[in-house]
Amino acid sequence: MTGAMAPSKPLTAMDLCDRCGAQAYVRVVLPGAGELLFCAHHNRQHADALAKIAVEIQDETERLSQG
C-alpha cells in the first residue's frame, strides 16, 4: 500500500458480499481502484488467491466474535 491511498472506510450492514449477498466483513482493493466485498465464508474460500493480487485487504471479521 502506498502513502497516497486514502484509508478504507469501515464496512457497514449495507455492504454486501459480492458472491452471496450476506453482510460483507472483508473489502479487497484491487489494482486500478476496483474492489470486491466478501462475507467471512467467501473470504476464507478465496483468501489465498486474493492475497496474491490485492493492493489492500480490509478484514473486519473480528467483529463476528464480539459480544
Buried (B, 14 or more C-beta within 10 A) or exposed (E): EEEEEEEBEEBEEEBBBBBEEBBBBBBBBEEEEEBBBBBBBBBEEBBEEBEEEBBBBBBBBEEEEEE
